[in-house]
């Protein structure tokens, strides 16, 4: 939203409550036309899209909690189908879908993933990944029915936000000095880079194409160490081998049963943390020659400063 407002676009946004995101500056929020609703509520979608010529669909649930599987699938798949159907009904000129590299799939053996990779069933996929894969099939179905589509597949998105949800929770775990790390490798990207890429692709002539949005491929150990340094906190000291990782997620599950809080580690997130997957960002760089990614260390440092400044309760 910030990127769109600063470029002078008239922006209308769907929100589920009367509470606005605390992490977006008021100077931006005040320039947005807000519509109360939900992607599971087709009437509110009709109101939100009426008179619009482009839609950026970024609404989704991110969770690795097994008990949230049904909600995850309903929101991400059915919700996306609703958005696509309404966009077709309202003759939306341009449809930008924020998907995920999870919708392409990952490997455990160090493969480099490009946009050409085909989804393959297997135990490497989390329920989140499955939901995003099927959500994306709804978008491609919309393209087949005449919708002008471009799909972004960001890797793990890092930035300042509500650190009780989605990938922002990684910052909270590091701030609380979660002791475990793994040497698995994954792709990461700053949230502002994703926003810039989304708007630039919306403005481009690209059609029915997907783009991996990934800044750097880092080990989880390097990621957590960089965050810990940014917070001035102790780096994780315990390597969670696959065996110890299995013990760690079970301990977290047991602890959550008594505390009532969501575990910091689950079976699915532990599996991802041990996988080794590289994501190739050459297609987006070739398509948008002037586009450059913010160095990941810089994005993390900026986010840590914002979290510390906000004094967000733990």
CORVEN-V83549 format. One line per field, one symbol per residue. phi: phi as a letter, one per 20 degrees, with the letter a starting at -180 (. if undefined). psi: psi as a letter, one per 40 degrees, with the letter a starting at -180 (. if undefined). Layout:
# CORVEN-V83549
phi: ???
psi: ???
This chain:
# CORVEN-V83549
phi: .gffffenfeddcecebeeegfedgffegfedeecfrafedfffffffegnedbcdecfaddbdegfdgffgffffefffgffffffffelffccddeeafffeoccddnfeedfefefcfrefefffffffffffffffffffeofedcdddfffedreaeeeclffffffffgelgeebcdfcbebbfffffffffffffeeefblcdcfdbebdcfffffffffgffemdffgddfefgfffffffffffffffeenefffccgffffffefccddedffffffdgeecefgggffffffffffffflffe
psi: ddddddeeihhhihieiehihdehiddddeehhhhhaieehdddddddeheieihhhehihhiehdeedddddddddddddddddddddefhdhhhhgbiddediiiefeihhieehihhiieehiddddddddddddddddddeehhihhhgiahhiahaheeiaeddddddddefheiiieihiiiiiddddddddddddeiehhfiihhghdihiidddddddddddefihihehhgiddddddddddddddddddeihiehiddddddeeihhihheddddddgdehiihhddddddddddddddefhi.
